[in-house]
Amino acid sequence: MNEIRNTVLAQHLADAPWRKSTRSQTSNCVEVAPLGSGPAAVALRDSKDRGGPVLLFDRAGWLGFIAGTKRGQFDVN
């Protein structure tokens, strides 16, 4: 069952409308895709590794991630 679910998720992610911010730098870019249905509302990936790992967020998690980003919570400097 997990294999079927993973295959469906992989296809859903492949068909998702990925967008990259116009403010992205050339070496530090991420892409985001809204997901229409299911428990995950938003997907996030590294634009340089489109076949790599994807972070999935529900709506509350995504809003928390955005708020933390604006506060500088995830800055590495």
C-alpha positions, 0 to 999 in steps of 0.5 A: 500500500505504501508503494502505491501511495508513494507512486501517486505522490511522486506523480502528483509532485511531478505534475505540480505547478512548481514556481521559483521566486523572482528574488532567488539568487542563482545558487540559493534557489528553492521552488514551491508548489501548491498541492490541491488535495490531500494532507500536504498543502505545499511542497518545497524543493531545491531548484538545483536538485529537482529529483531530490528530496521534497519537503511537504507541509500542511497549511499550518506548517507552511504558514509557520515556516513562512513566519519563521523565515521572515523572522530569520529563524532559519538564517545560516549566517 
